[in-house]
Amino acid sequence: MKPAAKSSITLPPSEFRLVTALRARLGLESNVEVVRRGLHMLQEVTDRGALKEAYRRASRATRAATMAELEELDHLSSEGLE
């Protein structure tokens, strides 16, 4: 397998202008580097979204037990205070 594969992507003029503007603003060497960065950012956001959803599901799954434990221990929160 080759270490790098050549590819060609055709963009509408407005999107190509966006790539070239980002290239200039970010000081990148090529349009490909703009696309690479965009793909990495998209992957990070997607991975972060999946992680957030996993935490959300876990929180929902343990919420009832957590609330029951807190209620059971609530009387201890003021123990020793006058």
Secondary structure, DSSP 8 states (H G I E B T S, - for coil): --SS--------HHHHHHHHHHHHHHT-S-HHHHHHHHHHHHHHHHHHHHHHHHHHHHHHHHHHHHHHHHHHHGGGGGTT--
